[in-house]
Amino acid sequence: MTNANPTIRLRGLSKSFGDKKVLDGIDLDVATGTSMVVIGGSGSGKSVLIKCILGLIEPDEGVIEIDGIDVLKAPREQRMELRSRIGMLFQNGALFDSLTVWENVAFGLLAQKKCTRSEARERAAGVLAQVGLAASVGDLSPAELSGGMQKRVGLARAIAAQPEILFFDEPTTGLDPIMGAVIDGLIVDCVKRMGSTAIAITHDMASAVRIGDRAAMLFKGRIVWEGLASALLDSGNEMVDQFTHGRREGPIQMELRK
């Protein structure tokens, strides 16, 4: 599906590491205010795709546009400004052990000198409340939190600056089904409340259906299907159906590692 003015627009995105082609001509549009879920097996290129958009990895070829601006050709100052509008929930929380919870949540605000420490602490308390955590949690260290609480803190940090664009890397990994559903509900609430555009990568099909408006599947560095997230479990595409239902038999075969 092509959107007239998507917030994120990818064309011909390619990336190789040595002889391994990880992304092979990716074309993808993410409409403003919608959530795109990217699925695919391990090594299909999902994480590399996100890292290219974030600027953590430079692609070999292709176009990455955010609000019509070619990120790869933009001046450094403009790239930094664009990236300041992005929030990220990392797979394992990626919280700083040496900082308290509230300092983790307000890390971006403090690093960019957008407010004083007292203001940042107040902002952090408000954001923690949005993800269902009491202000007192802000004084704890990450090591004192359960896995589910760490995910909530990671989400709070991602939304603290009210970003226009959000990325979620395996948001429910390591969580039990109930806590996974809780995190998904918080993600949907936050995205809708802020009107953000979002991209999530996940292996969790229940999560993909809950948080996505649209979905795309990567296989061997290419998008082999795109459609409504609600159709993931009944897509009519052999590859998608095999993957989403976890079937051993089908067009996707496990490759032997050389």
PyMOL commands that set and color helices and strands:
alter all, ss='L'
color gray80, all
select helices_A, chain A and resi 46-54+76-83+101-105+107-111+117-130+135-139+142-144+147-159+177-194+205-211+229-234+238-245
alter helices_A, ss='H'
color red, helices_A
select strands_A, chain A and resi 8-17+20-30+35-39+61-66+69-70+86-89+165-169+197-201+214-219+222-228
alter strands_A, ss='S'
color yellow, strands_A
deselect
rebuild
show_as cartoon
